[in-house]
């Protein structure tokens, strides 16, 4: 159960708390889209509507890792035990209602189209990437099943520490898309980068890549790299942390071959939220640097992939397996 002091801090950051362990927040891209100021890269790449994207989590402050680049409040991490487990349908109902409350404030903004705002109140995409590790919620498969019943798309973003959860999904419990965060190319860097509570975190991560490989055809599969360069950050001990050296390219390619994903997202780190207290703005790579690294990685990965899409504003380039459709055609 979420302690009251942490709940209060999250609410001040405009999190909408639902039940004992879940939360929702209005993404800045949803805000931009409502004001007519551009859409999220997920809409550009996949065709999913930005205003209908519900950024949520069933485990708001619970995670195995304390990743150095994370913009979420990992300093408030509550560990692994969620305590009293809420019903997945009740969570989703609560998420939808809480999100409507958070959207109400946009009704007075003259830039916001009222019809678009009304449309936004019914989510077409539930993205489990807000905070915490979603696979710690033991009934997550049931949650994906109910999202599909609602006619919506679901994205799972995971740190790859719970391969058995993904492996044990029933056929009707898979999300539309699974993204595995792959921010370190080898065991030594992985331990420094993620500060996991598990001693065998690297081995657990590799098992997840093997499971992802086995799911070809069952679910859309993504490997995501968040690139950070050397720089003078707020925490001197992290200044030399760098996961985008050329020496890492071959190792990343090996991990990608192991997982055999449909898509690879190569994104640039942004010094926002809590990450600003650990890493400064000069550790952010420019889009040209991210794109250059993505093209180098493409050469290492080989002819099975090509540049599928890119978005300068979001500092991301996607490598797509040849023949795979980017657009989401079914939930």
Secondary structure as the mmCIF struct_conf table of DSSP 4:
data_model
#
loop_
_struct_conf.conf_type_id
_struct_conf.id
_struct_conf.beg_label_comp_id
_struct_conf.beg_label_asym_id
_struct_conf.beg_label_seq_id
_struct_conf.end_label_comp_id
_struct_conf.end_label_asym_id
_struct_conf.end_label_seq_id
HELX_RH_AL_P HELX_RH_AL_P1 UNK A 4 UNK A 12
TURN_TY1_P TURN_TY1_P1 UNK A 13 UNK A 14
STRN STRN1 UNK A 16 UNK A 18
TURN_TY1_P TURN_TY1_P2 UNK A 19 UNK A 21
STRN STRN2 UNK A 22 UNK A 25
HELX_RH_AL_P HELX_RH_AL_P2 UNK A 28 UNK A 34
TURN_TY1_P TURN_TY1_P3 UNK A 35 UNK A 36
BEND BEND1 UNK A 37 UNK A 37
HELX_RH_AL_P HELX_RH_AL_P3 UNK A 41 UNK A 46
BEND BEND2 UNK A 50 UNK A 50
TURN_TY1_P TURN_TY1_P4 UNK A 51 UNK A 52
STRN STRN3 UNK A 53 UNK A 57
BEND BEND3 UNK A 58 UNK A 59
TURN_TY1_P TURN_TY1_P5 UNK A 60 UNK A 61
BEND BEND4 UNK A 64 UNK A 64
TURN_TY1_P TURN_TY1_P6 UNK A 68 UNK A 69
BEND BEND5 UNK A 72 UNK A 72
HELX_RH_3T_P HELX_RH_3T_P1 UNK A 74 UNK A 76
BEND BEND6 UNK A 80 UNK A 80
BEND BEND7 UNK A 84 UNK A 84
HELX_LH_PP_P HELX_LH_PP_P1 UNK A 85 UNK A 87
HELX_RH_AL_P HELX_RH_AL_P4 UNK A 88 UNK A 103
HELX_RH_3T_P HELX_RH_3T_P2 UNK A 104 UNK A 108
TURN_TY1_P TURN_TY1_P7 UNK A 110 UNK A 111
BEND BEND8 UNK A 112 UNK A 112
HELX_RH_AL_P HELX_RH_AL_P5 UNK A 114 UNK A 120
TURN_TY1_P TURN_TY1_P8 UNK A 121 UNK A 121
BEND BEND9 UNK A 122 UNK A 122
BEND BEND10 UNK A 124 UNK A 124
STRN STRN4 UNK A 125 UNK A 128
BEND BEND11 UNK A 130 UNK A 132
HELX_RH_3T_P HELX_RH_3T_P3 UNK A 134 UNK A 136
BEND BEND12 UNK A 137 UNK A 137
TURN_TY1_P TURN_TY1_P9 UNK A 138 UNK A 139
HELX_RH_AL_P HELX_RH_AL_P6 UNK A 140 UNK A 149
TURN_TY1_P TURN_TY1_P10 UNK A 150 UNK A 151
STRN STRN5 UNK A 153 UNK A 158
BEND BEND13 UNK A 160 UNK A 160
HELX_RH_AL_P HELX_RH_AL_P7 UNK A 163 UNK A 167
TURN_TY1_P TURN_TY1_P11 UNK A 168 UNK A 168
TURN_TY1_P TURN_TY1_P12 UNK A 171 UNK A 172
BEND BEND14 UNK A 173 UNK A 173
BEND BEND15 UNK A 176 UNK A 176
STRN STRN6 UNK A 177 UNK A 181
BEND BEND16 UNK A 185 UNK A 186
HELX_RH_AL_P HELX_RH_AL_P8 UNK A 187 UNK A 194
BEND BEND17 UNK A 197 UNK A 197
TURN_TY1_P TURN_TY1_P13 UNK A 199 UNK A 200
HELX_RH_AL_P HELX_RH_AL_P9 UNK A 201 UNK A 214
TURN_TY1_P TURN_TY1_P14 UNK A 215 UNK A 218
BEND BEND18 UNK A 219 UNK A 219
STRN STRN7 UNK A 220 UNK A 227
BEND BEND19 UNK A 234 UNK A 235
HELX_RH_3T_P HELX_RH_3T_P4 UNK A 236 UNK A 238
TURN_TY1_P TURN_TY1_P15 UNK A 239 UNK A 240
BEND BEND20 UNK A 243 UNK A 243
HELX_RH_3T_P HELX_RH_3T_P5 UNK A 246 UNK A 248
HELX_RH_AL_P HELX_RH_AL_P10 UNK A 249 UNK A 259
TURN_TY1_P TURN_TY1_P16 UNK A 260 UNK A 260
BEND BEND21 UNK A 262 UNK A 262
STRN STRN8 UNK A 263 UNK A 268
HELX_RH_3T_P HELX_RH_3T_P6 UNK A 273 UNK A 277
TURN_TY1_P TURN_TY1_P17 UNK A 278 UNK A 278
BEND BEND22 UNK A 279 UNK A 279
HELX_RH_3T_P HELX_RH_3T_P7 UNK A 281 UNK A 283
BEND BEND23 UNK A 284 UNK A 284
HELX_LH_PP_P HELX_LH_PP_P2 UNK A 285 UNK A 286
HELX_RH_AL_P HELX_RH_AL_P11 UNK A 287 UNK A 301
TURN_TY1_P TURN_TY1_P18 UNK A 303 UNK A 304
STRN STRN9 UNK A 305 UNK A 311
TURN_TY1_P TURN_TY1_P19 UNK A 312 UNK A 315
STRN STRN10 UNK A 316 UNK A 321
TURN_TY1_P TURN_TY1_P20 UNK A 322 UNK A 323
BEND BEND24 UNK A 327 UNK A 327
#
